[in-house]
Amino acid sequence: MRDPLVTIVTPSFNQAEFIEATIESVLAQDYPHIEYIVVDGGSSDGTAAIVAGYAGRLQWISEPDRGQTHAINKGFQRARGEIVAWLNSDDLLMPGAVSAAVEAFGRSPETGAVYGDGLCIDRHGAVTMPFPATAEFNLWRLAWLCDYILQQATFFRRSAVEQVGWLDESLHWAMDWDILTRLGKRFGLPYLARDLGCLREYGETKTASGGAARFGELRALLRRQTGSRWAPGCWYYGLDTYDKIWGEAIRRCGTGPLRPAAERLANLVVQACRRKIDLTALHSQGYYSGGWAARRMHWMLPRGHGPVEITGELPEWIGPASFLKVRSGRRVLHETVLQPGPFEWRFDAGDAPDALTLRFDASRAVRGPRGSGAPEGIPVAWRLYSIGWVR
């Protein structure tokens, strides 16, 4: 791909406080071929006057719409760029983000999207911390547990979005998670280890004020993505939502002399929920930093067909041999005996027109000795180096 046109879409509604900084972060990019479209829902707060100052440097659409997701789709469908992205009217692109994304697409011409790291900023634009969730692409974690991809640091191939379908306009909070999972299942998503965007966090944002309604949407999406009524992400997002709701309810009940006791109880409830969230995030997949696998590990591959190749290692301290069974649903795809040392083997997985969900069950797991590199205090069964369809 040589110097493709990149289209940035900014959905906007009554964001005069922030939109000028957003526009400047796009127009200051060093990439020469950018089409910029601001899709406004009919703002009445001075947004139009601010955008008018950039006449000739962007396209401005201002008319009633059906919400943010509809505005993004409107911009994407109007876009002429081979690569598209959306940047909310209170967020920012980092310098050089577009050039870095174009280079990443050039290295991965078959992918549907690329994503990078990012920063969290406050209402005034000061950096508060790196966005904490971003990680290397892991399709099972994305579909079953959580959205760890920062939307402000994500760029899409327009043709790939057309293939999997535009953003789901019935979604109010999770439209980015939904489209990223659909693209991940079809193409995989390369990760770029550099800061590409900034997420502005303040009390009035949709995510901060979503509450139980937001969790209801996330739970429904998890069920659609996985087919499971109670995917681990239900606990992850449910406890993250209700620890705040329960804590506030307890505090409201504590009046007068009961206030100190109510505050202590609320804090205990929140702490217990946070511990459960952390445990869910750590253990639900059975896959740990460094490629270590628990006795039961889940994995997910983008769609494909034919043989799957796995490389890994059975350390000698785990045992003289270990039996490993690979399932997809109720179907046993492969059984093998792992011997100590590195291994490489293949099995036929047939056709996976959507994505291939795998479960690995090993006969034993032990805690690694000091210096082994295994996660401290967690029993592991073997180590995964690579897994993928044989091309």
Protein Blocks (a to p, Z undefined) as FASTA:
>chain_A
ZZiacddddddehilkmmmmmmmmmmmpcbfbdcdddddehiaehmmmmmmmmgoiaccd
ddddebjklmmmmmmmmpmbfbdcdddfkbccdehklmmmmmmmmmmmmbmbdcdddddd
dfkopafbdcfkbccddfklmmmmoccbdfklcccdfklmmmnopadfkbmklmmmmmmm
mmmmmnopadddddfbdcdddfkbmklmnmmmlmmmmmmmmmmmnopabdfklmmmmmmm
mmmmmmmmmmmmmgcjllmmmmmmmmmmmmmmmmmmmmmmmmmnopaehhiacfbdcddd
dddedjddddddddfklombdcddddehjbcfbdcdddeddddddddebjafkbccdddd
dfbdcdddehklpaehiacfbdcfbdcddZZ
